[in-house]
Amino acid sequence: MTLTVAPVPALAGRAAAVGGSPVRDILAVTARPEVINFAGGLPAPELFDSAAVAEAFRAVLTGTPGTALQYSTTEGEPALRTAIAERTAARGLPTGADDILVTTGSQQALSLLATVLVEPGDTVLVENPCYLAALQAFSFAGAHVIAAPGDDEGIDPAALDELVAAHRPKLLYTVPTFQNPTGRTLPAGRRAEIAAVAARRGLWLVEDDPYGELRFEGERVPWIATCPGAEDRTVLLGSFSKVMAPGLRLGWLRGPAALLRACVVAKQAADLHTPTVNQLAVARYLADNDLDAHVARVAAVYGERRDAMLAGLPSALPEGAVWSRPEGGMFLWARLPGPVDTTELLRKVITHDVAYVPGAPFYAGAPDRSTLRLCFVTQTPEEITEGLRRLGGALAG
Protein backbone atom coordinates (compact mmCIF):
# COMPACT_ATOMS: atom_id res chain seq x y z
CA MET A 1 0.00 0.00 0.00
CA THR A 2 1.35 3.39 -1.00
CA LEU A 3 0.99 6.17 1.53
CA THR A 4 -0.30 9.42 0.09
CA VAL A 5 1.46 12.38 1.68
CA ALA A 6 -0.22 15.77 1.50
CA PRO A 7 1.67 19.02 2.19
CA VAL A 8 1.18 20.67 5.55
CA PRO A 9 -0.94 23.83 5.62
CA ALA A 10 0.79 27.09 4.76
CA LEU A 11 2.10 29.50 7.37
CA ALA A 12 -0.16 32.32 8.44
CA GLY A 13 -0.11 35.21 6.02
CA ARG A 14 1.43 37.51 8.62
CA ALA A 15 4.42 35.19 8.99
CA ALA A 16 5.11 35.33 5.28
CA ALA A 17 4.50 39.07 4.96
CA VAL A 18 6.76 40.35 7.77
CA GLY A 19 10.49 39.90 7.29
CA GLY A 20 13.22 39.50 9.89
CA SER A 21 15.31 42.28 11.36
CA PRO A 22 17.97 43.65 8.99
CA VAL A 23 19.97 44.69 12.05
CA ARG A 24 20.08 41.09 13.27
CA ASP A 25 21.08 39.96 9.79
CA ILE A 26 23.93 42.49 9.71
CA LEU A 27 25.13 41.42 13.16
CA ALA A 28 25.36 37.83 11.92
CA VAL A 29 27.44 38.91 8.92
CA THR A 30 29.72 41.14 10.99
CA ALA A 31 30.34 38.74 13.89
CA ARG A 32 34.04 38.43 12.99
CA PRO A 33 36.10 39.90 15.87
CA GLU A 34 38.17 42.07 13.52
CA VAL A 35 35.07 44.02 12.43
CA ILE A 36 34.45 47.34 14.19
CA ASN A 37 30.70 47.18 14.30
CA PHE A 38 28.74 50.43 14.55
CA ALA A 39 25.61 48.53 13.47
CA GLY A 40 24.38 46.95 16.70
CA GLY A 41 22.44 48.67 19.43
CA LEU A 42 24.53 46.92 22.06
CA PRO A 43 25.39 48.52 25.41
CA ALA A 44 29.07 48.39 26.35
CA PRO A 45 29.50 45.09 28.25
CA GLU A 46 32.56 46.28 30.19
CA LEU A 47 30.30 48.84 31.89
CA PHE A 48 27.80 46.31 33.22
CA ASP A 49 27.69 46.34 37.02
CA SER A 50 28.27 42.59 36.85
CA ALA A 51 29.61 42.08 40.39
CA ALA A 52 26.62 43.75 42.02
CA VAL A 53 24.18 41.96 39.70
CA ALA A 54 25.83 38.63 40.53
CA GLU A 55 25.58 39.41 44.25
CA ALA A 56 21.87 40.18 43.85
CA PHE A 57 21.30 36.81 42.17
CA ARG A 58 23.29 35.05 44.90
CA ALA A 59 21.22 36.78 47.57
CA VAL A 60 17.85 35.72 46.17
CA LEU A 61 18.97 32.20 45.26
CA THR A 62 20.42 31.54 48.72
CA GLY A 63 17.88 33.53 50.72
CA THR A 64 14.60 32.66 49.00
CA PRO A 65 15.34 29.88 46.48
CA GLY A 66 11.84 28.42 46.63
CA THR A 67 10.30 31.73 45.65
CA ALA A 68 12.98 32.70 43.14
CA LEU A 69 12.66 29.46 41.17
CA GLN A 70 8.87 29.19 41.35
CA TYR A 71 6.09 30.43 39.09
CA SER A 72 5.04 34.04 39.72
CA THR A 73 2.10 36.31 39.00
CA THR A 74 1.63 37.57 35.46
CA GLU A 75 1.67 41.20 36.59
CA GLY A 76 5.16 40.83 38.05
CA GLU A 77 6.83 40.50 41.43
CA PRO A 78 5.42 43.10 43.87
CA ALA A 79 8.87 44.21 45.04
CA LEU A 80 9.98 45.00 41.51
CA ARG A 81 6.72 46.67 40.51
CA THR A 82 6.95 48.86 43.61
CA ALA A 83 10.55 49.82 42.83
CA ILE A 84 9.68 50.71 39.23
CA ALA A 85 6.68 52.74 40.37
CA GLU A 86 8.81 54.67 42.86
CA ARG A 87 11.43 55.48 40.23
CA THR A 88 8.71 56.62 37.82
CA ALA A 89 6.99 58.79 40.42
CA ALA A 90 10.33 60.37 41.38
CA ARG A 91 10.64 61.54 37.76
CA GLY A 92 7.37 63.43 37.82
CA LEU A 93 4.71 60.87 36.89
CA PRO A 94 2.62 59.71 39.88
CA THR A 95 2.63 55.91 39.71
CA GLY A 96 1.70 53.02 41.98
CA ALA A 97 2.70 49.38 41.76
CA ASP A 98 -0.74 48.49 40.36
CA ASP A 99 -0.04 50.77 37.38
CA ILE A 100 2.92 48.60 36.31
CA LEU A 101 3.07 45.36 34.30
CA VAL A 102 6.50 43.72 34.19
CA THR A 103 7.33 42.39 30.72
CA THR A 104 10.03 40.23 29.19
CA GLY A 105 11.88 43.21 27.77
CA SER A 106 10.06 46.28 26.53
CA GLN A 107 9.81 44.58 23.14
CA GLN A 108 7.22 42.24 24.67
CA ALA A 109 5.29 45.28 25.87
CA LEU A 110 5.08 46.43 22.24
CA SER A 111 3.88 43.02 21.16
CA LEU A 112 1.23 42.94 23.89
CA LEU A 113 -0.03 46.39 22.93
CA ALA A 114 -0.24 45.38 19.29
CA THR A 115 -2.26 42.33 20.36
CA VAL A 116 -4.78 44.16 22.53
CA LEU A 117 -5.15 47.41 20.56
CA VAL A 118 -4.74 46.57 16.88
CA GLU A 119 -7.19 44.71 14.65
CA PRO A 120 -5.98 43.66 11.17
CA GLY A 121 -6.39 46.66 8.92
CA ASP A 122 -6.28 49.26 11.71
CA THR A 123 -4.06 52.27 11.14
CA VAL A 124 -1.06 52.89 13.37
CA LEU A 125 1.06 56.05 13.18
CA VAL A 126 4.80 55.98 13.75
CA GLU A 127 7.74 58.36 13.53
CA ASN A 128 9.69 58.80 10.32
CA PRO A 129 12.14 57.05 10.55
CA CYS A 130 11.02 54.64 13.27
CA TYR A 131 12.41 52.01 15.66
CA LEU A 132 12.64 48.93 13.47
CA ALA A 133 11.21 46.36 15.92
CA ALA A 134 8.11 48.51 16.41
CA LEU A 135 7.48 48.37 12.67
CA GLN A 136 7.78 44.59 12.91
CA ALA A 137 5.40 44.32 15.87
CA PHE A 138 2.66 46.44 14.33
CA SER A 139 3.03 44.89 10.88
CA PHE A 140 2.81 41.41 12.41
CA ALA A 141 -0.49 42.45 14.00
CA GLY A 142 -1.82 43.34 10.55
CA ALA A 143 -1.75 47.10 11.04
CA HIS A 144 -1.63 49.65 8.25
CA VAL A 145 1.44 51.61 9.36
CA ILE A 146 1.75 55.26 8.32
CA ALA A 147 4.66 57.59 9.07
CA ALA A 148 3.77 60.91 10.71
CA PRO A 149 5.44 63.91 9.06
CA GLY A 150 8.23 65.62 10.96
CA ASP A 151 11.63 67.25 10.79
CA ASP A 152 14.96 67.11 12.61
CA GLU A 153 13.17 67.78 15.93
CA GLY A 154 10.66 64.95 15.46
CA ILE A 155 6.92 64.77 14.79
CA ASP A 156 5.18 67.91 13.52
CA PRO A 157 2.06 68.27 15.74
CA ALA A 158 0.06 70.25 13.15
CA ALA A 159 0.73 67.66 10.46
CA LEU A 160 -0.09 64.94 12.98
CA ASP A 161 -3.46 66.54 13.69
CA GLU A 162 -4.35 66.47 9.99
CA LEU A 163 -3.18 62.88 9.63
CA VAL A 164 -5.26 61.70 12.59
CA ALA A 165 -8.33 63.48 11.24
CA ALA A 166 -7.86 61.85 7.84
CA HIS A 167 -7.01 58.27 8.88
CA ARG A 168 -8.53 57.79 12.36
CA PRO A 169 -5.62 55.68 13.65
CA LYS A 170 -5.70 53.59 16.81
CA LEU A 171 -2.40 54.82 18.20
CA LEU A 172 0.76 56.82 17.72
CA TYR A 173 4.05 55.15 18.63
CA THR A 174 6.99 57.37 19.50
CA VAL A 175 10.45 57.24 21.09
CA PRO A 176 10.62 60.95 22.01
CA THR A 177 13.94 60.95 23.85
CA PHE A 178 17.20 60.00 22.09
CA GLN A 179 15.19 58.27 19.42
CA ASN A 180 16.25 55.09 17.69
CA PRO A 181 17.51 55.47 14.99
CA THR A 182 18.10 59.25 14.80
CA GLY A 183 19.15 60.15 18.35
CA ARG A 184 16.87 63.20 18.28
CA THR A 185 14.77 64.43 21.21
CA LEU A 186 11.27 65.84 20.82
CA PRO A 187 11.06 69.32 22.42
CA ALA A 188 8.77 69.87 25.40
CA GLY A 189 6.45 72.17 23.45
CA ARG A 190 5.80 69.57 20.79
CA ARG A 191 5.17 66.93 23.45
CA ALA A 192 2.40 69.06 24.92
CA GLU A 193 0.92 69.68 21.47
CA ILE A 194 0.95 65.97 20.63
CA ALA A 195 -0.82 65.22 23.92
CA ALA A 196 -3.45 67.81 22.99
CA VAL A 197 -3.95 66.23 19.56
CA ALA A 198 -4.42 62.81 21.18
CA ALA A 199 -6.97 64.19 23.65
CA ARG A 200 -8.90 66.10 20.99
CA ARG A 201 -8.94 63.37 18.35
CA GLY A 202 -9.23 60.25 20.51
CA LEU A 203 -5.87 58.53 20.10
CA TRP A 204 -3.71 56.18 22.14
CA LEU A 205 -0.11 57.28 22.67
CA VAL A 206 2.63 54.69 23.12
CA GLU A 207 5.67 56.45 24.59
CA ASP A 208 8.74 54.23 24.51
CA ASP A 209 11.60 55.39 26.73
CA PRO A 210 14.49 52.90 26.73
CA TYR A 211 17.22 55.53 26.44
CA GLY A 212 15.96 58.53 28.43
CA GLU A 213 18.19 57.99 31.46
CA LEU A 214 21.33 57.94 29.30
CA ARG A 215 21.65 61.73 29.14
CA PHE A 216 25.12 63.23 29.12
CA GLU A 217 24.28 66.75 28.01
CA GLY A 218 21.38 69.19 28.38
CA GLU A 219 18.29 69.12 30.56
CA ARG A 220 15.78 66.31 30.95
CA VAL A 221 12.51 66.75 29.03
CA PRO A 222 9.36 65.52 30.84
CA TRP A 223 7.49 62.51 29.47
CA ILE A 224 4.52 63.07 27.16
CA ALA A 225 2.59 61.06 29.75
CA THR A 226 2.85 64.04 32.14
CA CYS A 227 1.29 66.50 29.69
CA PRO A 228 -2.34 67.68 30.09
CA GLY A 229 -4.69 65.51 28.04
CA ALA A 230 -2.34 62.53 27.94
CA GLU A 231 -3.05 61.09 31.37
CA ASP A 232 -5.74 58.56 30.39
CA ARG A 233 -4.37 57.57 26.98
CA THR A 234 -0.59 57.26 27.23
CA VAL A 235 1.21 53.95 27.70
CA LEU A 236 4.77 54.47 28.93
CA LEU A 237 7.30 51.72 28.22
CA GLY A 238 10.58 51.32 30.07
CA SER A 239 13.43 48.85 30.24
CA PHE A 240 16.44 47.79 32.29
CA SER A 241 18.24 46.70 29.11
CA LYS A 242 20.16 49.91 28.51
CA VAL A 243 20.76 50.91 32.14
CA MET A 244 21.59 47.50 33.65
CA ALA A 245 21.92 44.67 31.12
CA PRO A 246 19.86 43.53 28.11
CA GLY A 247 20.36 39.86 28.97
CA LEU A 248 18.05 40.28 31.98
CA ARG A 249 15.14 40.80 29.54
CA LEU A 250 13.24 43.02 31.94
CA GLY A 251 10.95 45.80 30.82
CA TRP A 252 7.68 47.27 31.96
CA LEU A 253 4.49 48.91 30.82
CA ARG A 254 2.69 51.70 32.69
CA GLY A 255 -0.84 52.37 31.53
CA PRO A 256 -4.53 52.87 32.38
CA ALA A 257 -6.14 50.05 34.37
CA ALA A 258 -8.39 48.60 31.66
CA LEU A 259 -5.61 48.48 29.09
CA LEU A 260 -3.20 47.04 31.65
CA ARG A 261 -5.66 44.25 32.44
CA ALA A 262 -6.01 43.38 28.75
CA CYS A 263 -2.22 43.23 28.44
CA VAL A 264 -2.07 40.91 31.47
CA VAL A 265 -4.44 38.49 29.74
CA ALA A 266 -2.41 38.69 26.53
CA LYS A 267 0.79 38.03 28.50
CA GLN A 268 -0.79 35.01 30.15
CA ALA A 269 -1.27 33.59 26.67
CA ALA A 270 2.29 34.49 25.64
CA ASP A 271 4.56 33.38 28.50
CA LEU A 272 2.57 33.30 31.78
CA HIS A 273 5.06 35.61 33.47
CA THR A 274 8.56 37.09 33.20
CA PRO A 275 11.23 34.92 34.91
CA THR A 276 10.85 35.20 38.68
CA VAL A 277 14.53 34.96 39.55
CA ASN A 278 15.43 37.84 37.24
CA GLN A 279 12.71 40.03 38.73
CA LEU A 280 13.72 39.32 42.31
CA ALA A 281 17.41 39.82 41.55
CA VAL A 282 16.78 43.22 39.98
CA ALA A 283 14.53 44.22 42.88
CA ARG A 284 17.33 43.23 45.25
CA TYR A 285 19.89 45.14 43.17
CA LEU A 286 17.72 48.26 43.33
CA ALA A 287 17.38 47.90 47.11
CA ASP A 288 21.11 47.43 47.70
CA ASN A 289 22.67 49.69 45.06
CA ASP A 290 22.36 53.19 43.62
CA LEU A 291 21.23 52.59 40.04
CA ASP A 292 21.20 56.32 39.30
CA ALA A 293 24.87 56.60 40.23
CA HIS A 294 25.69 53.62 38.00
CA VAL A 295 23.74 55.14 35.09
CA ALA A 296 25.55 58.45 35.56
CA ARG A 297 28.91 56.66 35.25
CA VAL A 298 27.77 54.84 32.11
CA ALA A 299 26.38 58.03 30.57
CA ALA A 300 29.66 59.86 31.17
CA VAL A 301 31.56 57.18 29.24
CA TYR A 302 28.97 57.20 26.47
CA GLY A 303 29.35 60.96 26.20
CA GLU A 304 33.09 60.56 25.61
CA ARG A 305 32.40 57.98 22.92
CA ARG A 306 29.85 60.21 21.24
CA ASP A 307 32.41 63.00 21.20
CA ALA A 308 34.97 60.66 19.61
CA MET A 309 32.51 59.78 16.86
CA LEU A 310 31.54 63.41 16.25
CA ALA A 311 35.23 64.34 16.04
CA GLY A 312 35.92 61.66 13.43
CA LEU A 313 32.89 62.05 11.19
CA PRO A 314 34.06 65.13 9.22
CA SER A 315 37.00 63.19 7.81
CA ALA A 316 35.15 59.87 7.48
CA LEU A 317 32.06 61.02 5.59
CA PRO A 318 32.15 62.78 2.20
CA GLU A 319 31.74 66.53 1.88
CA GLY A 320 28.07 67.46 2.03
CA ALA A 321 27.14 64.74 4.51
CA VAL A 322 25.10 65.79 7.56
CA TRP A 323 24.58 64.08 10.90
CA SER A 324 22.79 64.47 14.22
CA ARG A 325 24.35 65.52 17.54
CA PRO A 326 22.40 63.60 20.22
CA GLU A 327 22.45 64.76 23.84
CA GLY A 328 22.24 61.18 25.06
CA GLY A 329 21.30 57.66 24.12
CA MET A 330 23.26 55.38 21.84
CA PHE A 331 22.85 56.45 18.21
CA LEU A 332 23.44 59.15 15.69
CA TRP A 333 21.98 59.45 12.20
CA ALA A 334 23.81 60.50 9.06
CA ARG A 335 22.79 61.36 5.51
CA LEU A 336 25.25 61.06 2.64
CA PRO A 337 25.18 63.50 -0.28
CA GLY A 338 24.02 62.60 -3.75
CA PRO A 339 22.09 59.61 -5.08
CA VAL A 340 23.66 56.94 -2.91
CA ASP A 341 22.12 53.74 -1.54
CA THR A 342 23.69 52.90 1.82
CA THR A 343 22.28 49.35 1.66
CA GLU A 344 24.26 48.61 -1.50
CA LEU A 345 27.24 50.55 -0.20
CA LEU A 346 27.40 48.39 2.92
CA ARG A 347 28.62 45.39 0.89
CA LYS A 348 31.77 47.34 0.07
CA VAL A 349 32.13 48.87 3.52
CA ILE A 350 32.09 45.48 5.27
CA THR A 351 35.13 44.40 3.26
CA HIS A 352 36.99 47.15 5.14
CA ASP A 353 36.08 45.49 8.48
CA VAL A 354 33.62 48.15 9.61
CA ALA A 355 29.81 48.23 9.55
CA TYR A 356 26.78 50.49 10.02
CA VAL A 357 23.02 49.99 9.63
CA PRO A 358 21.50 51.32 6.39
CA GLY A 359 18.64 53.73 7.00
CA ALA A 360 16.06 52.30 4.58
CA PRO A 361 14.56 49.59 6.87
CA PHE A 362 13.62 52.21 9.48
CA TYR A 363 11.03 53.87 7.21
CA ALA A 364 7.36 52.92 7.15
CA GLY A 365 6.92 54.59 3.77
CA ALA A 366 9.30 55.61 1.01
CA PRO A 367 12.80 55.44 2.52
CA ASP A 368 15.65 57.91 2.31
CA ARG A 369 18.26 55.46 1.02
CA SER A 370 21.14 57.86 1.63
CA THR A 371 20.80 57.55 5.41
CA LEU A 372 22.58 55.33 7.94
CA ARG A 373 22.65 54.72 11.69
CA LEU A 374 25.83 54.59 13.77
CA CYS A 375 25.97 53.24 17.35
CA PHE A 376 28.69 55.03 19.33
CA VAL A 377 28.57 53.27 22.72
CA THR A 378 29.97 49.78 22.19
CA GLN A 379 33.54 50.69 21.17
CA THR A 380 36.22 52.70 22.98
CA PRO A 381 37.19 56.13 21.60
CA GLU A 382 40.31 54.57 20.06
CA GLU A 383 38.25 51.86 18.35
CA ILE A 384 35.76 54.48 17.15
CA THR A 385 38.59 56.52 15.63
CA GLU A 386 39.94 53.45 13.84
CA GLY A 387 36.48 52.39 12.70
CA LEU A 388 35.80 55.80 11.20
CA ARG A 389 39.18 55.71 9.48
CA ARG A 390 38.16 52.43 7.86
CA LEU A 391 34.76 53.84 6.96
CA GLY A 392 36.33 56.89 5.38
CA GLY A 393 38.64 54.68 3.32
CA ALA A 394 35.72 52.56 2.12
CA LEU A 395 33.62 55.57 1.14
CA ALA A 396 36.52 57.27 -0.64
CA GLY A 397 37.63 54.15 -2.53
N, C-alpha and C positions, 0 to 999 in steps of 0.2 A: 504494500500500500504506500502510495506516494503522499507525503504530507504537503499540503498547500500552505504556503507561508505568505501572509498578507503584510504589507508595510504597517508600521505603527502610525498612529495619528500624528499629524503635523504639530509642531510647536505652536503655542499661542501667537497670534499676530504681533502682539507687543514685543515678544522675544525676538522676532525676526526683524522688526522695524527699528529697534533701538540698538545702536552699536556699543562697543566697549569704550573705555576711556582712552583717548589718544595719549594722555599723560602716562598712564600705566604701560601702554605699548612702548613709549619712548624710554621709560625707565628700564624695561626689559632689554632693549637694544643697547642701552648705554651702561649696563651693569659692570662693564670692564673697569677694574680699579684705576686704570690710567686716565679714564675720562673725567674731566672736570665738569660736573653735571649741574647746570643752572636750571634744569628742567623740573626737578621734583619740588614738591612743597614740603620738604622734610625739615623738621626742627634739627638744630645741631645736637647730636647725641652726646657730645662731650660736656654739654651744659645741663644734662638731666641731673636732677638731685637724687642720683641712684642710691646712695648710701641711706638717705633718710627714707626713701620709698621702700627700700629693702627692710629697714627697721620697722616700718609700719606694717608690712606684710608679716614679719616675724611676730610682731606683737599680737596681731589678730589670730594668727594660726596657732600660737602657743596659748594665748589667753582665752579665746572663745572658738576653738576649732569646730565644734559642733554647729555653731551658728554660721561661721564663715564658709563652711563647705556644704551648707544645706540650701534647699530652695528658699526663695525670698518672695516678697510681694512684688507684683508687677510695677507698682508705682515707684518702688525704690526703697532702700534702707532709710528709716527715719533719721538716723544721725547724719547721713549725707544730704538728704533733702533739706534738713534744718540748716546745715552749714552753707549750702548753696543759696538758700533763701536769705540767710544773714548777709552773705557777701553781696547779693543783689540789692537788698534793702540799703546797705551801706553806700551803694553807688547811686542812690536817689530814686529807686523804684520799690515802693513798699511791697513786700513779698513775704508770704508765709510758706511753711513746708508743704501745705496742701495745694499750693499753686504750682508745685514742681513735679514733673515726671522725669525720672532718670532714664536715659536711653543708652543704647550701645553705640556710643559716638553720636555726634550731632547729625551725622549722615542718616542714622536711623530716624531721628526726629523728622527730617525732611521726608523720608519715605512714609512715615506714619501720617504726616499731614497730607501728603498726596493721596493716601488711601482714604482718609476720612473727609476730605474737602472736595476732591476732584472726581467728577464723573467723566467718562470718555466723551470727548468733544467739548468739554468746558474750556474756557479761555483762562490762561494764566499769564500774567505780565511779569517780565524779568528785566534786569538791567541790560545794558548793551555796551560792552560785552558782559557776560555773566559767568558765575562760578559753574564750571563744567558739570559737576556731579548733580547740581540742582536741575540743569537741563535734562540730564538722564532721568532723574526721579520723576519729574513732571511728564516727560515724554512717555515713560514707562506706564504712567497712569492713564495715558490716552489723552492728555491735555493738548489743546491748541496753544502753543507758546508764542507770545508776541513780545518783542523787545520794546521797552518804553524809551522814547527819545530822551537824549541828554547831551551833556558836553563833558569837558574835563573835570567838572565838579560833581558829576553824577546826574541823576534823573532831573528832568525839567518838570516842575510841578504843574505848570500851565499846560504843557503838552500831555502830561499824564491825565489831567482832568478831561481833556478832549478824548483821549484814548479810552478812558473808562466809560465815558458817556456813549461812545460809539460801539464798544464791544462787550460791555457788561461782564467783565471778568470776575472770577471767584476771588482771586487774590493777587497781590503784588509781592514778589520775593526780592529782597534786597540785602546786600552786605554793605551797610553804610559806612563802616569804619575800616580803613586799610583794605579796601575791597580786593578780592581775588577775581580777576587777574591784574587789575590796573594799579592797585595800591592807593587809590584816591579815597578821600573822606568827604562825605556829604555834609555841607555846612548846616549849622543849627537852624538857620532860617528856612532852608529847603525842607528839613525834617518836619518842622512845624506845618509847613504848607502841604506836605504829603499827608500828614495826619489829618489835616482839614479836608483834603480831597477824599480820603477814605471814609471819614465820618459823613460827609455830604452825599457821597455816591453809594455808600453801602459796599464796603470792600474789606476783605481780610488783609492784614499786613503781616508778612513773615519776615522778621528782622533777625538775621543771622549774624552773630558776633563772636566768631572764633578768634579774632586777632586783636580786639579792642584794647586788651590789657598790655599789648606789646608796643606801647608808645615810648619813643625816645626823643621826641621833640614836640613842642606845641602844647596846647591845652586840650584836655578831654572834652569831647562833645557829648551831651546827654543822649541817651537812647531815644529813638522815635517813640518807644512805648511810654515815655514820660510826658509826651506832648498832649495838649488838650485835644480831645476827640479820638485819641488812639487807645484809650484805656481798655475798652471792651472788645477790641478787634485786632489787637497786636499779639502775635506769638513771638516771644523772644527765645532764640536758641543760643546755647552756650556749650563750651567744651573744655575739658582738661587737656586735650591733645596738644595744644600749642604752648600751654603754660606749665604742664607737668611732663606728660609723655603720651604720644599717640597710641602706643601699644596697650595702654590701659583700656582703651575703647570706652571712655566715659564722657557722655554728654548729657544735656538736659533740655527740657522744654518748659517754658513758663507761659501759661495761657489761661483764658477764661475757663470756668469750671466745666461747662458742658462740653467744650471742645477737648479739654483735658481728659474727661471721662471717655470720650469716643476714642482718643488716642490710646488710652489704657486698654480698651477692648481690642483695638487693632494690634497692640503690642503683645497681648496675650496670644493672639493667633500667630504672631511672628516668632517670638522666642521666649515666651512666658515672663522672663525678667532678665535684667542685665546681671552678669556674674556677681554673686554675693561677696566673694572674697575681695574682688577689686573695689567694690563700693565701700566695704568696711575699712580696707587699707587706706583708701583716699580720705575717708572721714577721720581716721586716726592720724594720718599725715597732717591734715588741716588743724587738728586739735593740738598737735605737738610741735608744729613748725610754722614759720611765718612765710606763707606762700607769696604775699605781696613783696617781701624782701627778695625772695628768689626770683620772681618775675622782673623786678627792677634790675637785678644783676644780669639776667638774660637779655633784657631790652638794651642795656648799655652796650653789651657785646654786639648785638644785632645792629645798633646804631653805627658802630665802628665799621662793620661789614658793609652796611649801606653806603657809608662814605667812601669806602674803598671802591665799590662798584661805580658810584657817581664820578669818582676821580678818573677811572679808567675808560668810561664810555666815550668821551670825546675822541680818543685815539682809536677805539675799537670799532665804532660805527661810522659809516660813511658820512660825508658832509651833507647836511640837510636832514639828517635823522633827528627825531625828537623823542624825549622820554620823560616819565613822571619822576617826581621827587617826593616819595612818601614820607610821612612823619612817623611811621611805625609799621608794624606788620612784617611781611616776609617777601613782598614782591614789588617789582617795578615793571612798567609797561613801555615798550619802545615801538616806534613806527619808522620804518626805513623809507628813504625817498625813492620816487620812481615806481614804475610798474614791476614790482618784485613780489614773488610768492615765497614767503618764509617756510612754507611746508616743503616745497621743492628744494629750497636752498639748504634745508637741514641735512639732506643726504650728503651734501658736500661738507658741511660744517662738522658733522660727526667724524669724518675721516681725519679731522684735525684734533680729535680727542677732546671735544668740548660740545656741549649741547644746550639748547633752550627749548621752550615749548612754542610752536607756531600759534599765532593768535586766532586763526580761522575757527577752530572747534569751539571757541568761547562765545560765538555769536548765534543767537536764535534765528536771525534772518540772514540777509546778505552779508558775508563777512568782509572785513578789511584784511586782505591777505598779506599786507605789508607789515603787519604787527607781530610782536612776539612778547612772551613773558619771561622774565629772568628772576629766579629766586636768589637772594643775596645772603641768606642766613646759614646755609649748610657748610660753606667753605670759610677758611681763614682769610684775612685780608691778602696774604701772600698768594694763596691759591686763587683768589678772585682776580688778582692782578695778572697771574699767569693765564688763567682761563680767558680773560678778555684779550690778552695778547694773542692767544690762539684764535679767538673769534675774529679779531681784526685781520689776522693773516688769511683766514678762510674767506672773509668777505672781500678782501682786496685781491685775492688770487683769481 
